[in-house]
């Protein structure tokens, strides 16, 4: 199961035009580019995925019941430079 903060979802939609439900669908369908350890936060992992033509980072953790808990979603210029050209 994938869990997220509903208030954070509204904020992402209004401020960044990111639809958390579309992000979740990409993850469920396993259409992400990569899963890796978060280089900035111990104990977190990140999904790298293509969303609206740009590489986005989705930091997450596993809770005690092994649910994926999404922390946020944001576009990444640095990861886009690495993986964006591969997608075209």
C-alpha positions as CSV (number, residue, x, y, z in Angstrom):
1,X,0.0,0.0,0.0
2,X,1.1,3.5,-0.7
3,X,0.4,6.2,1.9
4,X,0.7,10.0,1.7
5,X,-0.3,13.1,3.6
6,X,-3.5,14.5,2.0
7,X,-2.6,18.0,3.0
8,X,0.8,17.6,1.3
9,X,-1.0,16.3,-1.8
10,X,-3.2,19.4,-2.0
11,X,-0.1,21.6,-1.5
12,X,1.8,19.7,-4.3
13,X,-1.2,20.2,-6.6
14,X,-1.6,23.9,-5.9
15,X,2.0,25.0,-5.7
16,X,3.9,22.6,-8.1
17,X,1.0,21.3,-10.3
18,X,2.0,17.7,-9.3
19,X,-0.9,15.2,-9.0
20,X,0.0,12.7,-6.3
21,X,-2.5,10.2,-7.8
22,X,-0.6,10.3,-11.1
23,X,2.7,9.7,-9.2
24,X,1.2,6.8,-7.3
25,X,0.0,5.3,-10.6
26,X,3.5,5.5,-12.1
27,X,4.9,3.7,-9.0
28,X,2.2,1.0,-9.0
29,X,2.8,0.3,-12.7
30,X,6.5,0.1,-12.0
31,X,7.2,2.8,-14.6
32,X,9.8,4.5,-12.4
33,X,13.3,4.8,-13.7
34,X,15.2,3.8,-10.5
35,X,14.9,3.3,-6.8
36,X,17.9,4.3,-4.8
37,X,19.0,5.4,-1.3
38,X,18.3,9.1,-0.6
39,X,21.7,10.7,-0.7
40,X,20.6,13.5,1.7
41,X,18.5,11.6,4.3
42,X,19.5,8.6,6.2
43,X,16.9,5.8,6.2
44,X,15.0,7.2,3.1
45,X,14.9,5.9,-0.4
46,X,13.8,7.7,-3.5
47,X,11.9,6.8,-6.7
48,X,13.2,8.6,-9.8
49,X,10.5,8.8,-12.4
50,X,9.4,10.7,-15.5
51,X,6.5,13.0,-14.9
52,X,5.3,15.5,-17.4
53,X,8.5,15.2,-19.4
54,X,10.8,15.9,-16.5
55,X,12.6,13.7,-13.9
56,X,11.0,13.9,-10.5
57,X,12.3,12.6,-7.1
58,X,9.8,10.9,-4.8
59,X,11.4,10.4,-1.3
60,X,9.8,7.6,0.7
61,X,10.2,5.3,3.7
62,X,8.7,2.0,4.6
63,X,6.5,2.0,7.8
64,X,6.3,-0.8,10.3
65,X,3.6,-2.5,8.1
66,X,5.9,-2.3,5.0
67,X,3.7,0.4,3.4
68,X,5.4,2.9,1.2
69,X,5.1,6.4,2.8
70,X,5.6,9.2,0.3
71,X,7.2,12.2,1.8
72,X,7.0,14.7,-1.1
73,X,7.6,15.0,-4.9
74,X,9.8,17.5,-6.7
75,X,11.5,18.0,-10.1
76,X,15.2,17.5,-10.1
77,X,17.5,19.4,-12.5
78,X,20.5,17.3,-11.5
79,X,18.8,13.9,-12.0
80,X,17.2,15.2,-15.2
81,X,20.7,15.9,-16.5
82,X,21.7,12.3,-15.8
83,X,18.5,10.4,-16.8
84,X,16.5,12.9,-18.9
85,X,18.5,12.4,-22.0
86,X,18.2,8.6,-21.7
87,X,14.4,8.9,-21.9
88,X,14.2,10.8,-25.1
